[in-house]
Structures are given as C-alpha cells and as structure tokens.
Amino acid sequence: MRFTYAAESHVGHVRDINEDSGFAGPHLLLVADGVGGAPAGEVASASVAFVMSAISLTPRGSLRAAPSDLLAVLRESVQYAFWQLREGVATDPERAGMATTLTAILTDGERFGLAHIGNSRASLLRRGQLSQLTTDHTFVQFLVDEGRITPEQVRDHPFQSVITRSVSATDEHEPDLALLDLQAGDRVLLCSDGLTDLVSDNDIGSCLTRTPRTGAVQGLIRSALEAGGRDNVTCVVGDVDSRPLLPWTRRCYYCRMVGALPQLGNLIDPAVPRAA
C-alpha cells in the first residue's frame, strides 16, 4: 500500500512568516509547526521535516533500527531530529529556544507507523466517520484529562496554545509512537493547529468526506482563513491506496514540500541525506 496525497500551507492573515512545514510522499506524510514566540520556528520545523523526510527517502542500512521495525525507525529518526536542532543552536546561539511540533505517518508498504510530539494532529476518516489519531501534548489537554475543564472549553482557554512536548534543542521529549490499522480507502489528515483552533471537527469531517484530496486541502485552509487566519495553517491529506509502494529510487520524484520546508535557507544542514 501507499499514499496518494495533497498538501498546502498558508501564512495566514496575522503572521509575517510561515513557520509550518509539510511533506507528502507515497511513503510519508508529515506536518511540523514551529513553536510560536520562540526564535527560528521556521528553521526548527523545516529542519526536522527535512531530517525525517531525508531518512525516509534513503535505504535504512545506516540506521541502527531494523527496517522491519517501523516504530524503531521512527524513534531513531526523531532522535536524529533532536540532534539536528542541537547542532543548529551550537552553530548559531541566537536560535536557542527554537522548537517544533511533529506529526508523521510512515509506511513500509504493509504497515503504518505514527510518530507524534506537540499539538499538530493526525485524524482518520473511515466510511464518513472522523476520529483523532493523536493526543495533543498541551496544558489544556492535561486539564481535560484531569477533568478540570471540558473539551468544549479548550478553544476559548487563555493557555490553549501552551504545549508540553516538542522537538527542541534542549529537552528530548519522547514521541508518542503507534502502529496504525489503516486500510485501503481510508483518508488521513495531518494538520497544524492553525486549522483545528479555528475550524470545528464537524466542518473538517464534512469537507474531507465531500471533496477530493486537493479540493479538501484547499477548502480546509480557506475555512481557517475565513475564520480569522490568526496562525499559519498547513494541511496534508493522504488516501491509502492498495497499489504497491514505489521503489526507493522513485519515491523522491513524487514528493511535495510546503511551507518553510522548500526554502533551503531554513535548513540547518542540507547534507543530512548523506549523514542519515
């Protein structure tokens, strides 16, 4: 199996730069959202997305993890991303404090693995029903889990955007890792909180159900902009296709990069593919 996909990113109506990064290919879907208020968020998101995508596009003989252990591959790739941000701060101390969320789904053609840190989200649409695959690493989610606020109160909470885990140069937080039971015909959405903070789950599910991939991505971003567009917004939609996964040598020709990722000046080390 493999993904067919669409991806778009928009700076929104308020931000000066786009600190989101998105990647979509037949084997990997990814969204990274540079932490707002921290320096070089666009460098953090682009570099982490680049590390993850570069490793996924190379034969995995250089990784310690066995290619057959999908979650170990994801864990090691995330560890390399943490290391890359530490190198970035060592090179330029003005980047100290930079951090990003990360949500990624990787397939080896038979299984699907999820890696998640932060408050970007992955959701599954199956037979018209939308369900969330990730749990936000945020202060308000902690309050919900403790029963101190209701899910309906999250959107208007003053600390809504405070995240408790990220990919940063300082604290190496453990990602949530899980194997996903995806089937041909499933549709997955990966997005930054620039969408989910402004657009309801019902509206997201309706758009994903009624609209082809590219139209769904464009419609979701348009909905976020019409709701105020107060943050960068990135959406990656992938449909699970029963056709075989493309060979290593062909995958890179079918990839799409959006947001801060395609700008080489945002990358800490463009030679990562050789090092991974």
Contacts in CASP RR format, 6 or more apart in sequence:
PFRMAT RR
TARGET T0000
AUTHOR 0000-0000-0000
METHOD contacts of the structure
MODEL  1
MRFTYAAESHVGHVRDINEDSGFAGPHLLLVADGVGGAPAGEVASASVAF
VMSAISLTPRGSLRAAPSDLLAVLRESVQYAFWQLREGVATDPERAGMAT
TLTAILTDGERFGLAHIGNSRASLLRRGQLSQLTTDHTFVQFLVDEGRIT
PEQVRDHPFQSVITRSVSATDEHEPDLALLDLQAGDRVLLCSDGLTDLVS
DNDIGSCLTRTPRTGAVQGLIRSALEAGGRDNVTCVVGDVDSRPLLPWTR
RCYYCRMVGALPQLGNLIDPAVPRAA
1 107 0 8 1.000
1 109 0 8 1.000
1 110 0 8 1.000
1 182 0 8 1.000
1 184 0 8 1.000
1 240 0 8 1.000
1 241 0 8 1.000
1 242 0 8 1.000
1 243 0 8 1.000
1 244 0 8 1.000
1 245 0 8 1.000
2 26 0 8 1.000
2 27 0 8 1.000
2 107 0 8 1.000
2 109 0 8 1.000
2 240 0 8 1.000
2 241 0 8 1.000
2 243 0 8 1.000
2 244 0 8 1.000
2 245 0 8 1.000
2 246 0 8 1.000
3 24 0 8 1.000
3 25 0 8 1.000
3 26 0 8 1.000
3 27 0 8 1.000
3 28 0 8 1.000
3 29 0 8 1.000
3 107 0 8 1.000
3 238 0 8 1.000
3 239 0 8 1.000
3 240 0 8 1.000
3 241 0 8 1.000
4 26 0 8 1.000
4 213 0 8 1.000
4 238 0 8 1.000
4 239 0 8 1.000
4 241 0 8 1.000
5 24 0 8 1.000
5 25 0 8 1.000
5 26 0 8 1.000
5 29 0 8 1.000
5 213 0 8 1.000
5 236 0 8 1.000
5 237 0 8 1.000
5 238 0 8 1.000
5 239 0 8 1.000
5 256 0 8 1.000
6 24 0 8 1.000
6 213 0 8 1.000
6 214 0 8 1.000
6 215 0 8 1.000
6 216 0 8 1.000
6 217 0 8 1.000
6 236 0 8 1.000
6 237 0 8 1.000
6 238 0 8 1.000
6 256 0 8 1.000
7 22 0 8 1.000
7 23 0 8 1.000
7 24 0 8 1.000
7 217 0 8 1.000
7 234 0 8 1.000
7 235 0 8 1.000
7 236 0 8 1.000
7 237 0 8 1.000
7 256 0 8 1.000
7 258 0 8 1.000
8 217 0 8 1.000
8 218 0 8 1.000
8 221 0 8 1.000
8 234 0 8 1.000
8 235 0 8 1.000
8 258 0 8 1.000
9 18 0 8 1.000
9 20 0 8 1.000
9 21 0 8 1.000
9 22 0 8 1.000
9 221 0 8 1.000
9 232 0 8 1.000
9 233 0 8 1.000
9 234 0 8 1.000
9 235 0 8 1.000
9 258 0 8 1.000
9 259 0 8 1.000
10 18 0 8 1.000
10 221 0 8 1.000
10 224 0 8 1.000
10 225 0 8 1.000
10 232 0 8 1.000
10 233 0 8 1.000
10 234 0 8 1.000
11 17 0 8 1.000
11 18 0 8 1.000
11 232 0 8 1.000
12 224 0 8 1.000
12 225 0 8 1.000
12 229 0 8 1.000
12 230 0 8 1.000
12 231 0 8 1.000
12 232 0 8 1.000
12 233 0 8 1.000
13 225 0 8 1.000
13 228 0 8 1.000
13 229 0 8 1.000
13 230 0 8 1.000
14 229 0 8 1.000
14 230 0 8 1.000
14 231 0 8 1.000
15 231 0 8 1.000
15 232 0 8 1.000
17 42 0 8 1.000
17 260 0 8 1.000
18 42 0 8 1.000
18 232 0 8 1.000
18 259 0 8 1.000
18 260 0 8 1.000
19 33 0 8 1.000
19 34 0 8 1.000
19 35 0 8 1.000
19 36 0 8 1.000
19 41 0 8 1.000
19 42 0 8 1.000
19 44 0 8 1.000
19 45 0 8 1.000
19 100 0 8 1.000
19 232 0 8 1.000
19 260 0 8 1.000
20 31 0 8 1.000
20 32 0 8 1.000
20 33 0 8 1.000
20 34 0 8 1.000
20 45 0 8 1.000
20 192 0 8 1.000
20 232 0 8 1.000
20 233 0 8 1.000
20 234 0 8 1.000
20 258 0 8 1.000
20 259 0 8 1.000
20 260 0 8 1.000
21 30 0 8 1.000
21 31 0 8 1.000
21 32 0 8 1.000
21 33 0 8 1.000
21 34 0 8 1.000
21 42 0 8 1.000
21 45 0 8 1.000
21 46 0 8 1.000
21 48 0 8 1.000
21 49 0 8 1.000
21 50 0 8 1.000
21 100 0 8 1.000
21 234 0 8 1.000
21 257 0 8 1.000
21 258 0 8 1.000
21 259 0 8 1.000
21 260 0 8 1.000
21 261 0 8 1.000
22 30 0 8 1.000
22 31 0 8 1.000
22 32 0 8 1.000
22 49 0 8 1.000
22 234 0 8 1.000
22 236 0 8 1.000
22 257 0 8 1.000
22 258 0 8 1.000
22 259 0 8 1.000
22 261 0 8 1.000
23 29 0 8 1.000
23 30 0 8 1.000
23 49 0 8 1.000
23 52 0 8 1.000
23 53 0 8 1.000
23 236 0 8 1.000
23 255 0 8 1.000
23 256 0 8 1.000
23 257 0 8 1.000
23 258 0 8 1.000
23 261 0 8 1.000
24 30 0 8 1.000
24 236 0 8 1.000
24 238 0 8 1.000
24 255 0 8 1.000
24 256 0 8 1.000
24 258 0 8 1.000
25 251 0 8 1.000
25 254 0 8 1.000
25 255 0 8 1.000
25 256 0 8 1.000
26 245 0 8 1.000
26 246 0 8 1.000
26 251 0 8 1.000
26 254 0 8 1.000
27 56 0 8 1.000
27 106 0 8 1.000
27 107 0 8 1.000
27 108 0 8 1.000
27 109 0 8 1.000
27 245 0 8 1.000
27 246 0 8 1.000
27 251 0 8 1.000
28 52 0 8 1.000
28 53 0 8 1.000
28 56 0 8 1.000
28 104 0 8 1.000
28 105 0 8 1.000
28 106 0 8 1.000
28 107 0 8 1.000
29 104 0 8 1.000
29 105 0 8 1.000
29 188 0 8 1.000
29 190 0 8 1.000
29 236 0 8 1.000
29 238 0 8 1.000
30 49 0 8 1.000
30 52 0 8 1.000
30 53 0 8 1.000
30 102 0 8 1.000
30 103 0 8 1.000
30 104 0 8 1.000
30 105 0 8 1.000
30 190 0 8 1.000
30 236 0 8 1.000
31 101 0 8 1.000
31 102 0 8 1.000
31 103 0 8 1.000
31 104 0 8 1.000
31 120 0 8 1.000
31 190 0 8 1.000
31 191 0 8 1.000
31 192 0 8 1.000
31 234 0 8 1.000
31 236 0 8 1.000
32 44 0 8 1.000
32 45 0 8 1.000
32 46 0 8 1.000
32 48 0 8 1.000
32 49 0 8 1.000
32 100 0 8 1.000
32 101 0 8 1.000
32 102 0 8 1.000
32 103 0 8 1.000
32 120 0 8 1.000
32 167 0 8 1.000
33 45 0 8 1.000
33 100 0 8 1.000
33 101 0 8 1.000
33 119 0 8 1.000
33 120 0 8 1.000
33 192 0 8 1.000
33 193 0 8 1.000
33 194 0 8 1.000
33 232 0 8 1.000
33 234 0 8 1.000
34 41 0 8 1.000
34 42 0 8 1.000
34 44 0 8 1.000
34 45 0 8 1.000
34 98 0 8 1.000
34 99 0 8 1.000
34 100 0 8 1.000
34 101 0 8 1.000
35 41 0 8 1.000
35 44 0 8 1.000
35 98 0 8 1.000
35 99 0 8 1.000
35 100 0 8 1.000
35 101 0 8 1.000
35 163 0 8 1.000
35 166 0 8 1.000
35 168 0 8 1.000
36 161 0 8 1.000
38 44 0 8 1.000
38 97 0 8 1.000
38 98 0 8 1.000
38 99 0 8 1.000
39 94 0 8 1.000
39 95 0 8 1.000
39 96 0 8 1.000
39 97 0 8 1.000
39 98 0 8 1.000
40 92 0 8 1.000
40 94 0 8 1.000
40 95 0 8 1.000
40 97 0 8 1.000
40 98 0 8 1.000
41 98 0 8 1.000
41 99 0 8 1.000
41 100 0 8 1.000
41 260 0 8 1.000
42 260 0 8 1.000
42 263 0 8 1.000
42 266 0 8 1.000
43 88 0 8 1.000
43 95 0 8 1.000
43 98 0 8 1.000
43 260 0 8 1.000
43 266 0 8 1.000
43 267 0 8 1.000
43 268 0 8 1.000
44 85 0 8 1.000
44 95 0 8 1.000
44 98 0 8 1.000
44 99 0 8 1.000
44 100 0 8 1.000
44 167 0 8 1.000
44 168 0 8 1.000
45 100 0 8 1.000
45 101 0 8 1.000
45 260 0 8 1.000
45 261 0 8 1.000
46 259 0 8 1.000
46 260 0 8 1.000
46 261 0 8 1.000
46 263 0 8 1.000
46 266 0 8 1.000
46 267 0 8 1.000
47 81 0 8 1.000
47 84 0 8 1.000
47 85 0 8 1.000
47 88 0 8 1.000
47 266 0 8 1.000
47 267 0 8 1.000
47 268 0 8 1.000
47 269 0 8 1.000
48 81 0 8 1.000
48 84 0 8 1.000
48 85 0 8 1.000
48 100 0 8 1.000
48 102 0 8 1.000
48 167 0 8 1.000
49 102 0 8 1.000
49 257 0 8 1.000
49 261 0 8 1.000
50 261 0 8 1.000
50 267 0 8 1.000
50 270 0 8 1.000
50 272 0 8 1.000
51 77 0 8 1.000
51 80 0 8 1.000
51 81 0 8 1.000
51 84 0 8 1.000
51 272 0 8 1.000
51 276 0 8 1.000
52 77 0 8 1.000
52 78 0 8 1.000
52 81 0 8 1.000
52 102 0 8 1.000
52 104 0 8 1.000
53 255 0 8 1.000
53 257 0 8 1.000
54 272 0 8 1.000
54 273 0 8 1.000
54 276 0 8 1.000
55 63 0 8 1.000
55 73 0 8 1.000
55 77 0 8 1.000
55 80 0 8 1.000
55 272 0 8 1.000
55 276 0 8 1.000
56 77 0 8 1.000
56 106 0 8 1.000
57 248 0 8 1.000
57 251 0 8 1.000
57 252 0 8 1.000
57 255 0 8 1.000
57 273 0 8 1.000
58 248 0 8 1.000
58 273 0 8 1.000
58 276 0 8 1.000
59 248 0 8 1.000
60 67 0 8 1.000
60 73 0 8 1.000
61 67 0 8 1.000
62 276 0 8 1.000
63 73 0 8 1.000
63 76 0 8 1.000
63 77 0 8 1.000
63 276 0 8 1.000
64 76 0 8 1.000
65 72 0 8 1.000
65 73 0 8 1.000
65 75 0 8 1.000
65 76 0 8 1.000
66 72 0 8 1.000
67 73 0 8 1.000
67 108 0 8 1.000
68 108 0 8 1.000
70 106 0 8 1.000
70 108 0 8 1.000
70 111 0 8 1.000
70 112 0 8 1.000
70 113 0 8 1.000
70 179 0 8 1.000
71 113 0 8 1.000
71 177 0 8 1.000
71 178 0 8 1.000
71 179 0 8 1.000
73 106 0 8 1.000
74 104 0 8 1.000
74 106 0 8 1.000
74 113 0 8 1.000
74 114 0 8 1.000
74 115 0 8 1.000
74 175 0 8 1.000
74 177 0 8 1.000
75 115 0 8 1.000
75 175 0 8 1.000
75 177 0 8 1.000
77 115 0 8 1.000
78 102 0 8 1.000
78 115 0 8 1.000
78 117 0 8 1.000
78 167 0 8 1.000
78 175 0 8 1.000
79 172 0 8 1.000
80 276 0 8 1.000
81 102 0 8 1.000
81 167 0 8 1.000
82 167 0 8 1.000
82 168 0 8 1.000
82 169 0 8 1.000
82 172 0 8 1.000
84 268 0 8 1.000
84 269 0 8 1.000
84 272 0 8 1.000
85 98 0 8 1.000
85 99 0 8 1.000
85 167 0 8 1.000
85 168 0 8 1.000
85 169 0 8 1.000
85 268 0 8 1.000
86 169 0 8 1.000
87 268 0 8 1.000
87 269 0 8 1.000
88 95 0 8 1.000
88 169 0 8 1.000
88 268 0 8 1.000
88 269 0 8 1.000
89 95 0 8 1.000
89 96 0 8 1.000
89 97 0 8 1.000
89 98 0 8 1.000
89 169 0 8 1.000
91 268 0 8 1.000
95 169 0 8 1.000
96 169 0 8 1.000
97 168 0 8 1.000
97 169 0 8 1.000
97 170 0 8 1.000
98 168 0 8 1.000
98 169 0 8 1.000
99 166 0 8 1.000
99 167 0 8 1.000
99 168 0 8 1.000
99 169 0 8 1.000
100 166 0 8 1.000
100 167 0 8 1.000
100 168 0 8 1.000
101 117 0 8 1.000
101 118 0 8 1.000
101 119 0 8 1.000
101 120 0 8 1.000
101 163 0 8 1.000
101 166 0 8 1.000
101 167 0 8 1.000
101 192 0 8 1.000
102 115 0 8 1.000
102 116 0 8 1.000
102 117 0 8 1.000
102 118 0 8 1.000
102 120 0 8 1.000
102 167 0 8 1.000
102 175 0 8 1.000
103 114 0 8 1.000
103 115 0 8 1.000
103 116 0 8 1.000
103 117 0 8 1.000
103 118 0 8 1.000
103 120 0 8 1.000
103 121 0 8 1.000
103 122 0 8 1.000
103 134 0 8 1.000
103 190 0 8 1.000
104 114 0 8 1.000
104 115 0 8 1.000
104 116 0 8 1.000
104 190 0 8 1.000
105 112 0 8 1.000
105 113 0 8 1.000
105 114 0 8 1.000
105 122 0 8 1.000
105 180 0 8 1.000
105 188 0 8 1.000
105 190 0 8 1.000
106 112 0 8 1.000
106 113 0 8 1.000
106 115 0 8 1.000
107 113 0 8 1.000
107 182 0 8 1.000
107 245 0 8 1.000
108 245 0 8 1.000
109 244 0 8 1.000
109 245 0 8 1.000
111 179 0 8 1.000
112 179 0 8 1.000
112 180 0 8 1.000
112 181 0 8 1.000
112 182 0 8 1.000
112 240 0 8 1.000
113 177 0 8 1.000
113 178 0 8 1.000
113 179 0 8 1.000
113 180 0 8 1.000
114 122 0 8 1.000
114 133 0 8 1.000
114 134 0 8 1.000
114 176 0 8 1.000
114 177 0 8 1.000
114 178 0 8 1.000
114 179 0 8 1.000
114 180 0 8 1.000
115 175 0 8 1.000
115 176 0 8 1.000
115 177 0 8 1.000
116 122 0 8 1.000
116 134 0 8 1.000
116 135 0 8 1.000
116 137 0 8 1.000
116 175 0 8 1.000
116 176 0 8 1.000
116 177 0 8 1.000
117 137 0 8 1.000
117 165 0 8 1.000
117 166 0 8 1.000
117 167 0 8 1.000
117 173 0 8 1.000
117 175 0 8 1.000
117 176 0 8 1.000
118 136 0 8 1.000
118 137 0 8 1.000
118 138 0 8 1.000
118 163 0 8 1.000
118 164 0 8 1.000
118 165 0 8 1.000
118 166 0 8 1.000
119 136 0 8 1.000
119 137 0 8 1.000
119 138 0 8 1.000
119 141 0 8 1.000
119 161 0 8 1.000
119 163 0 8 1.000
119 193 0 8 1.000
120 134 0 8 1.000
120 190 0 8 1.000
120 191 0 8 1.000
120 192 0 8 1.000
120 193 0 8 1.000
121 132 0 8 1.000
121 133 0 8 1.000
121 134 0 8 1.000
121 136 0 8 1.000
121 189 0 8 1.000
121 190 0 8 1.000
121 191 0 8 1.000
121 193 0 8 1.000
121 196 0 8 1.000
122 132 0 8 1.000
122 133 0 8 1.000
122 134 0 8 1.000
122 188 0 8 1.000
122 189 0 8 1.000
122 190 0 8 1.000
123 130 0 8 1.000
123 131 0 8 1.000
123 132 0 8 1.000
123 133 0 8 1.000
123 134 0 8 1.000
123 188 0 8 1.000
123 189 0 8 1.000
123 191 0 8 1.000
123 204 0 8 1.000
124 130 0 8 1.000
124 131 0 8 1.000
124 132 0 8 1.000
124 133 0 8 1.000
124 180 0 8 1.000
124 182 0 8 1.000
124 186 0 8 1.000
124 187 0 8 1.000
124 188 0 8 1.000
125 186 0 8 1.000
125 187 0 8 1.000
125 188 0 8 1.000
125 189 0 8 1.000
125 205 0 8 1.000
125 208 0 8 1.000
125 209 0 8 1.000
126 183 0 8 1.000
126 185 0 8 1.000
126 186 0 8 1.000
126 187 0 8 1.000
128 205 0 8 1.000
128 209 0 8 1.000
130 201 0 8 1.000
130 204 0 8 1.000
130 205 0 8 1.000
130 208 0 8 1.000
133 178 0 8 1.000
133 180 0 8 1.000
133 188 0 8 1.000
134 176 0 8 1.000
135 141 0 8 1.000
135 176 0 8 1.000
136 163 0 8 1.000
137 163 0 8 1.000
137 164 0 8 1.000
137 165 0 8 1.000
137 166 0 8 1.000
137 173 0 8 1.000
137 176 0 8 1.000
138 160 0 8 1.000
138 161 0 8 1.000
138 162 0 8 1.000
138 163 0 8 1.000
138 164 0 8 1.000
139 159 0 8 1.000
139 162 0 8 1.000
139 163 0 8 1.000
139 164 0 8 1.000
140 149 0 8 1.000
140 154 0 8 1.000
140 157 0 8 1.000
140 159 0 8 1.000
140 160 0 8 1.000
140 162 0 8 1.000
141 154 0 8 1.000
142 164 0 8 1.000
143 149 0 8 1.000
143 157 0 8 1.000
144 150 0 8 1.000
144 151 0 8 1.000
144 154 0 8 1.000
149 157 0 8 1.000
154 160 0 8 1.000
155 197 0 8 1.000
160 197 0 8 1.000
161 193 0 8 1.000
161 197 0 8 1.000
165 173 0 8 1.000
166 173 0 8 1.000
167 173 0 8 1.000
182 188 0 8 1.000
182 240 0 8 1.000
183 240 0 8 1.000
184 240 0 8 1.000
184 241 0 8 1.000
184 242 0 8 1.000
185 239 0 8 1.000
185 240 0 8 1.000
185 241 0 8 1.000
185 242 0 8 1.000
186 239 0 8 1.000
186 240 0 8 1.000
187 208 0 8 1.000
187 213 0 8 1.000
187 237 0 8 1.000
187 238 0 8 1.000
187 239 0 8 1.000
187 240 0 8 1.000
188 237 0 8 1.000
188 238 0 8 1.000
188 240 0 8 1.000
189 204 0 8 1.000
189 208 0 8 1.000
189 220 0 8 1.000
189 235 0 8 1.000
189 236 0 8 1.000
189 237 0 8 1.000
189 238 0 8 1.000
190 235 0 8 1.000
190 236 0 8 1.000
191 220 0 8 1.000
191 233 0 8 1.000
191 234 0 8 1.000
191 235 0 8 1.000
191 236 0 8 1.000
192 231 0 8 1.000
192 232 0 8 1.000
192 233 0 8 1.000
192 234 0 8 1.000
193 231 0 8 1.000
194 224 0 8 1.000
194 229 0 8 1.000
194 230 0 8 1.000
194 231 0 8 1.000
194 232 0 8 1.000
194 233 0 8 1.000
194 234 0 8 1.000
195 204 0 8 1.000
195 220 0 8 1.000
195 221 0 8 1.000
195 223 0 8 1.000
195 224 0 8 1.000
195 233 0 8 1.000
195 234 0 8 1.000
195 235 0 8 1.000
196 204 0 8 1.000
197 230 0 8 1.000
197 231 0 8 1.000
198 223 0 8 1.000
198 224 0 8 1.000
198 227 0 8 1.000
198 228 0 8 1.000
198 229 0 8 1.000
198 230 0 8 1.000
198 231 0 8 1.000
198 233 0 8 1.000
199 220 0 8 1.000
199 223 0 8 1.000
199 224 0 8 1.000
199 227 0 8 1.000
203 223 0 8 1.000
204 220 0 8 1.000
207 216 0 8 1.000
207 219 0 8 1.000
207 220 0 8 1.000
207 223 0 8 1.000
208 216 0 8 1.000
208 220 0 8 1.000
208 237 0 8 1.000
211 219 0 8 1.000
213 237 0 8 1.000
213 238 0 8 1.000
213 239 0 8 1.000
216 235 0 8 1.000
216 237 0 8 1.000
217 235 0 8 1.000
217 236 0 8 1.000
217 237 0 8 1.000
220 233 0 8 1.000
220 235 0 8 1.000
221 233 0 8 1.000
221 235 0 8 1.000
224 233 0 8 1.000
225 233 0 8 1.000
232 259 0 8 1.000
234 258 0 8 1.000
234 259 0 8 1.000
236 258 0 8 1.000
245 251 0 8 1.000
246 254 0 8 1.000
260 266 0 8 1.000
264 270 0 8 1.000
269 275 0 8 1.000
END
